[in-house]
Each structure stands twice: as C-alpha cells, then as structure tokens.
Amino acid sequence: MKTNEQKAFDFAADTIKQLITLSTAIIALTITFSNDIVGANISNSSSIYWAWGLFLASVIFGIWTLMALTGTLQPMKKKKKANQENEEQKEQNGEPENEEESININGFNVKLPAGLQILTFIVALIFTVIFGVSSIVSQKDKLDPKDCIEIIKRSEYELVKPVSIDTLKVK
C-alpha cells in the first residue's frame, strides 16, 4: 500500500474515532447532569432526548464506518475455484498478475456510514444547542417569588369594574 493511501486510512479512522469520542462524551456529560439540565427546562426536554438518540446513532454509524474501512483494507477472499479460473485466464491472455490491488476510502461502503455519522453528529449538536438556548431563555422568563405581589383573593363584579383585587399580600 502506498504511503498516501495509508495516511488516508489513518486520517479517516482518526476522524471517525474523534466523532465517536465526542458523541459519547457529550452523552455522558449531559446524562450525568440530567437532573440539573432536564429538571430546569422540562418544557423543552424533548430536544435533549433527540440529541441523545442522534449522538448514539452517530456512535453506531462510526463503528460501522470503522468496520467498512477494515473491510476495504482486507477484503474477503473469493472462492478458490473462481480465483483459479481467473488466474488461468490471465495466464492464457498473457496478462501479468497484479498482486496488490489499488484500495481507497472513497467506496460507497465507507462513504455511506461516514456521511451518516457526520450528519447525525451535526444534527445532534444542533438539538443540544437548541435545548441550551431554550433553557437559558426559560430561566430568564421565570420571576423570583420575592419580587412578586401575591394575590390572595380575586373577585369579579358585573356592575362595577369587571375585575377587582380585594386583598394583596406584599412580601
């Protein structure tokens, strides 16, 4: 195998491993603090659940991609009978045997799972950011009970004002 082909496989495998590591780390971190994270923003907790599922899918696609890279480097051998027939035909035609086939990482068996891994990782990051932003916004919307006036009794009258507050309790 040529040096550049070997480097291409190494870099592809390293990128896949990095995405797997980041996905599992984000899942572990957000689950560890899930009481603080989900408890603070129950109204939009579905986005973090989607993010967890997509990160998990990214890990699965990453493992699939690593397996595809391995299969590309060392493909399964064909049946011996078919190989012998091919060798006999090559000898009859006078073609030299090419012992080392050209291999690359651009096959569909590698591109499909790698693309799915990257796509699910990016979408999961988007869901995580959406959840984070909505958590920050919802915390700003919450009022501190100390700063509020508590209404003890509320009455509605038909003749006078439509709504009147009878009693206030100021903290």
N, C-alpha and C positions, 0 to 999 in steps of 0.2 A: 504494500500500500504506500502511496506517495505521502510525503510529509504534509502537504496541504490538505489531502483527504483526511489524514489522521487528525490534524488540527481542527478541521471542520466537525468531525465527530466529537472531539473533545469539547469544543466550544458549545455545540448543540446540547451535549449531555450536561455540561455545567449550567447552561441557561435553564434547562428543564429542572435540574436539581435545585437551583435557586428559587424558582417559582413554587416548587413543592415545599421547600423550607419556609418561604414567606407565607404560603397559604396555611400550613399547619401552625406556624407561629401566631398568625392573626386569629385563627380559630381558638387556639389555646388561650391567648391573651383575653379575647372577648368573652370566652366561656368562664374563665377564672373570675372575671369581674362582672359576670352577667347579672348578679343581684343589683349591683350599682348601676349597670348600664341599662338593662331592660326594666328594672324597677322604677327608674327615673322617668322613663318615657314609654309607658305601656300603650299609649295610643298609636305609636308607630313601630311597635316591636316586630311587625311582620317583615320589615326591610332587613333587620339584622338576621332573622331566620333565613330569609332568602340568601343573604350574603354567606351565611354558614354553609348552606347547601351548595352554593356555587363554588365556594372555596374547596369543599370536599370533592366536588366534581372535577375541579382543576387538579387536585392531587391524583385522582383516578386517571384522568387523561395524561398526566405527566408520567405515571407509571407505565401506561400503555405506550407512550412515546419512547421511553427508555427501552421497553421490550422490542419495539419496532426497530430502533437503532441497533440493538443487539442482533436481531434477525437480519438486518441489512448487512452487518459486518460478517456474519457467519450464516449464510442461508442454508436451509435444509438440503441434504443431498438427494438427487433424483434417484430413481430406481436404477440398480446396476445394469439391468438389461438395456434400458433406454440409453444409458451412458455408453455402453459398449457399442451399440449400434451407431451412435453419433461419432464415436472415435473411429470406427471402421469407415464411415462415410467420409470423414475428414482425411483419413489416410488415402482413400481411393481418389479423392479430388486433389490431393497434394497440398492441402492446407496445413500450415503449421499449427500445433496445439498452443492455445493461449491459456496458460495455467492460471494466470491472475486476471480475473475479470475486473473491469472498472466498477467501482462502487461509489455511490454518492448519497447524500442525505436528502435529496430532493424528490425522492419517490413518494407516491401517494400514501404508502403505508406509514411514512413518517410525517408527512405534511398534515394529514387529516387530524391525528390526535394532538400534534403540536399546536395547530391552529385552534382546535377546540380548547386546549389547555389555556392558551393565551387569552382567548375570548372570554372563557368563564372566569378567569382571574380578573380581567379588567372590569367585567360586569359586576363581580362580587365586590371589587373595590368601590365602584360607583354606589352600590347599595349600602356599603359601610359608611361612605361619606354622606349619603342622604340621611341615614339614621343619625349620624353625628350632628349634622346641621339641624335636623328637626329636634334633637334633644336639646341643643343649645337654645333654639328659638322657643321651645315649650317651657324651658326653665325661666326665660326672661318674662314670659307671659304670666307666670304664677306670681301672685301677690303675697306679700308677707302678711300673715294674720294680724300682726301688731299694728300695721299701718291702716287697717280697715275699720270701718264702723259696723258694728254688728246690729242688725235689725232684729228686735225682739218680737214685735207684733206689727203686722201689716194689715190694714183694713181697706176695703173698697166701699165707697159710698156712691149712690146713684144721684143724689141731689146736689151735693156739694162738689168737691173735687173728685175725679174718678178714682184716684189712688191717694191714700194718705198714710203716712207713717206715724203711728201713735207713740212709740217708745223707742228711744235709742240708748244704746249702751256703748260708751266710749271707753276704749282701753287705753 
